Amino acid sequence: MYLRSGPSQISGHADKNHFALKENFLTLLTSYGWNEETASAFQEYAGSEMLVGRVVAQQRGLLGVITETGLLQADSAGRLLHTSNPLDRPAIGDWVVCLPRLDEQRATIHAVLPRATCFVRKEVGKRTQLQVIAANIDVAYLVMTMGSDFNLSRLERYLALTKESRAKPVIVLTKADLCDDITPIVSAVRECAPSIDLQIVSSPKGLGLQEIASYLDGHRTGVMVGSSGAGKSTLLNALLKTEHAATGAVSAHGGQGRHTTTHRELVCLPSGGLLIDTPGMRELGMVNASEGLAAAFGDFALEVEALAQNCRFRNCQHESEPGCAVRAACENGRLDERRWNNWVKMTREISLQQQKGDPAMQREARREQLRLNRLSRKSKRNT
C-alpha cells in the first residue's frame, strides 16, 4: 500500500474493515488523479504519521487538501512559506504531504511531491517573482470570448506559457450564441495557431460541452485560464450541470467582464474529469519561457530566424539597425507586424527574467543598448 500504515490494534473483522477503508481511500484519490508516479513519490513517507493529499482549493493563504480523513484546511510549514523560491510553495493541483492536527480538520503541509506539469506566470505588477497558477494539469483551456474582448496577442501569450508548462493547450471560444458571425474569428485563430485544438462553445445552448469534457477522460486534470468575462464560470457550471460558480454580467463599456471567481478551486466533473477554475487574469506576465514562446509561434519563429540571416549586421536586434531584413519584411507585409510586435514584447519580458540575479547578463544588456543607441544616431545622420 502507498498509504500511511502501521500495526493494527484490532484483529479479525476490524482488520478487514481497515483494509476496506484503505481501498476506499485509494478509490477516492484515484478520482482526484492519483497514479503510479505520485504513489512512488510518496513511498518515502509511508509508515509515518504523514498523510498524502491533493490541494483542491486555494484562498487567502489557506489550502483545502483532500486526504484519507476527508477535506482538511491546511497551512504551510515555515520552510515552505518563507522559501526564497516561490515555485517551491504548494499550489492548487499539487500533491502534498501533510501532518494532521489531532481532533481538528486542519493540517500543516511539510512537502510538495514532484510536479508533472506546472503553469507559471510572473506576479501581477512590478514584482518579478513567479506565481504558480496550477500544478499537475494535463490540459489547459485557453478561454476567450468571441465578443469585443477577443485578442490574438493575449492568445499567443497564453499559448507560450502553456507550451512551457508541458500541458496540452486547447483554445476555447465562448459565447458563440452572442456572435453574429464566428467565421472571421475562427479564421484568425486558425491562422495564428493552426496546430492547436479549437473548440467553439455556447454554454446556454450546450454547444461544445461534451467535446470539452472528453479531454479529461480517465480522471485527467484541466485548468481554465482567461480574462474576466470570458465565460469560465459559466462554462464550469454547464459542465457541472449546477450553479456551482458565481457568474456576473459583462460590463456595457467595452465588453469587459466583472470578477466573479475570487479563488482557485479544483472540482470533479460528472464525466469523471477534474477542472480547476481560476480568477480572471488582468495580467499574464512572461516567465523564462523561451522554448514555450518558440513553440507557440511555430512557423512564424522559423521565418523570423531565416530572415535574420539576411540582416546586414550579424548581431542585428531588428530594431533601428540599417539593413535589417526582418524590419523590411514587416514594412512590405511579408511578416504580420502585430505578431512581430507581440513576439518582441514577450521576448523582452523573458530576457528581463533571465537577467534577474545575473549581473553579467545585466552588464551585457546595458552594453547592447548603448550599441543600439549609437547605431540609431548613425542611421539618422545618414538619412
Residue pairs with C-beta under 8 A, 6 or more apart in sequence:
1 22
1 46
2 26
2 39
2 42
2 43
2 46
2 52
3 22
3 25
3 26
3 46
3 52
3 68
4 45
4 46
4 47
4 48
4 49
4 50
4 51
4 52
4 68
5 46
5 47
6 47
8 14
8 15
8 18
10 18
21 68
22 68
25 68
26 34
28 66
28 68
29 52
29 53
29 54
29 66
29 68
30 219
31 219
31 268
31 272
32 54
32 56
32 66
32 219
32 266
32 268
32 274
33 54
33 136
33 219
33 220
33 221
33 274
34 54
34 95
37 116
38 52
38 95
38 113
41 95
41 113
41 114
42 52
42 95
42 97
42 113
45 52
45 97
45 111
49 99
49 100
50 97
50 98
50 99
50 110
51 67
51 68
51 69
51 72
51 97
51 98
51 99
51 100
51 107
52 67
52 95
52 96
52 97
52 98
52 113
53 65
53 66
53 67
53 68
53 72
53 74
53 95
53 96
53 98
53 107
54 65
54 66
54 93
54 94
54 95
54 96
54 266
55 63
55 64
55 65
55 74
55 90
55 91
55 92
55 93
55 94
55 95
55 96
55 135
55 266
56 64
56 65
56 66
56 71
56 92
56 265
56 266
56 267
57 63
57 64
57 92
57 263
57 264
57 265
57 266
58 64
58 91
58 92
58 263
58 264
58 265
59 262
59 263
59 264
60 263
61 75
62 73
62 74
62 75
63 73
63 74
63 75
63 76
63 90
63 92
63 96
63 109
64 71
64 72
64 73
64 74
65 71
65 72
65 73
65 74
65 96
65 98
65 107
65 109
66 72
67 98
67 100
67 107
69 100
69 105
70 105
71 105
72 98
72 100
72 105
72 106
72 107
73 105
73 106
73 107
74 96
74 98
74 106
74 107
74 108
74 109
75 81
75 106
75 108
75 109
76 89
76 90
76 108
76 109
77 108
77 109
77 110
80 88
80 89
80 90
80 109
80 110
80 111
80 112
81 89
83 89
86 129
86 130
86 131
86 132
87 118
87 120
87 130
87 132
88 112
89 112
89 132
90 96
90 109
90 112
91 132
91 133
91 134
91 135
92 132
92 133
92 134
92 135
92 264
92 265
92 266
92 276
93 134
93 135
93 136
93 137
93 221
93 223
93 266
93 276
94 112
94 113
94 115
94 135
94 136
95 112
95 113
95 136
96 109
96 111
96 112
96 113
97 109
97 110
97 111
97 112
97 113
98 107
98 108
98 109
98 110
99 107
99 108
99 110
100 106
100 107
101 107
101 108
115 135
115 136
116 136
116 166
117 135
117 136
117 137
117 138
117 165
117 166
117 167
118 132
118 134
118 135
118 136
118 165
119 132
119 133
119 134
119 135
119 137
119 140
119 161
119 162
119 165
119 167
119 223
119 225
120 130
120 131
120 132
120 133
120 161
120 164
120 165
120 287
121 130
121 131
121 133
121 161
121 281
121 283
121 284
121 285
121 286
121 287
122 128
122 129
122 130
122 131
122 283
122 285
122 286
122 287
122 349
122 353
123 129
123 130
123 131
123 285
124 282
124 283
124 285
125 283
128 352
128 353
128 356
130 287
133 223
133 225
133 264
133 278
134 223
134 264
134 276
134 278
136 221
137 165
137 167
137 221
137 222
137 223
137 276
138 167
138 168
138 215
138 216
138 220
138 221
138 222
139 167
139 168
139 169
139 170
139 215
139 216
139 220
139 221
139 222
139 223
140 158
140 162
140 165
140 167
140 168
140 169
140 170
140 222
140 223
140 225
141 170
141 172
141 212
141 222
141 223
141 224
141 225
141 226
142 155
142 158
142 159
142 162
142 169
142 170
142 171
142 172
142 225
142 226
143 172
143 174
143 224
143 225
143 226
143 230
143 231
143 232
143 235
144 150
144 151
144 154
144 155
144 171
144 172
144 173
144 174
144 226
144 227
144 230
145 173
145 174
145 175
145 229
145 230
145 231
145 255
145 257
146 173
146 174
146 175
146 176
146 178
146 179
146 182
146 185
147 175
147 178
147 179
147 250
147 255
148 254
148 255
149 227
149 229
149 230
149 254
149 255
149 256
149 257
150 185
152 188
152 189
152 192
152 338
153 338
153 342
154 227
154 284
155 171
155 189
155 192
155 193
156 192
156 193
156 296
156 297
156 339
156 342
156 346
157 284
157 286
157 342
157 346
158 169
158 225
158 226
158 284
159 169
159 193
159 196
159 292
159 295
159 296
160 286
160 289
160 292
160 293
160 295
160 296
160 297
160 346
161 284
161 286
161 287
161 289
161 292
162 169
162 225
162 292
162 296
163 169
163 289
163 291
163 292
163 293
163 295
163 296
164 287
164 289
164 291
164 292
164 293
165 292
167 223
168 197
168 215
169 196
169 197
170 196
170 197
170 198
170 199
170 212
170 215
171 189
171 193
171 196
171 197
171 198
171 199
172 199
172 201
172 208
172 212
172 224
172 235
173 182
173 185
173 186
173 189
173 198
173 199
173 200
173 201
174 201
174 202
174 203
174 230
174 231
174 234
174 235
175 201
175 202
175 231
176 182
176 200
176 201
176 202
176 205
176 207
176 208
177 202
177 204
177 205
177 207
179 185
182 200
186 198
186 200
189 198
190 198
192 339
193 296
193 298
194 298
195 298
199 208
199 211
199 212
200 207
200 208
201 207
201 208
201 209
201 212
201 231
201 235
202 208
203 209
203 231
203 234
203 235
203 237
203 238
204 234
204 238
206 238
209 235
209 238
209 239
212 235
212 239
213 239
213 269
213 271
213 273
214 271
215 222
215 273
216 222
216 269
216 271
216 272
216 273
216 274
216 275
217 271
217 272
217 273
218 272
219 272
219 273
219 274
220 273
220 274
221 266
221 273
221 274
221 275
221 276
222 273
222 274
222 275
222 276
223 275
223 276
223 278
224 232
224 235
224 236
224 275
224 276
224 277
224 278
225 278
225 281
225 284
226 232
226 280
226 281
227 257
227 280
227 281
227 282
228 256
228 257
228 258
228 259
228 260
228 279
228 280
228 282
229 248
229 250
229 251
229 255
229 256
229 257
229 258
229 280
230 257
230 280
232 261
232 277
232 278
232 280
233 245
233 246
233 247
233 260
233 261
233 277
234 247
236 244
236 245
236 267
236 275
236 277
237 243
237 244
237 245
237 247
239 269
239 270
239 271
239 275
240 267
240 269
240 270
241 270
244 267
245 260
245 261
245 277
246 260
246 261
247 260
248 257
248 258
248 259
248 260
249 258
250 256
250 257
250 258
251 257
251 258
257 280
259 279
259 280
260 280
261 277
261 278
261 279
261 280
262 279
263 279
264 276
264 277
264 278
264 279
265 276
265 277
266 274
266 275
266 276
267 274
267 275
267 276
267 277
268 274
269 275
285 349
286 293
286 346
286 349
286 350
286 353
287 350
287 353
288 350
288 353
288 354
289 350
290 350
293 301
293 343
293 346
293 347
293 350
294 301
297 339
297 343
300 335
300 336
300 339
300 343
301 343
303 335
304 326
304 335
304 340
304 343
307 325
307 326
307 329
307 335
308 316
308 318
308 325
308 326
309 325
310 325
311 318
311 321
311 323
311 324
311 325
311 326
312 321
312 322
312 323
312 324
313 321
313 323
313 324
316 323
316 324
316 326
317 368
317 372
318 324
318 326
318 327
318 344
319 327
319 372
319 376
320 372
320 375
320 376
320 379
321 372
321 375
321 379
322 375
322 379
322 382
326 335
326 340
329 335
330 337
330 340
351 365
354 361
355 361
355 362
355 365
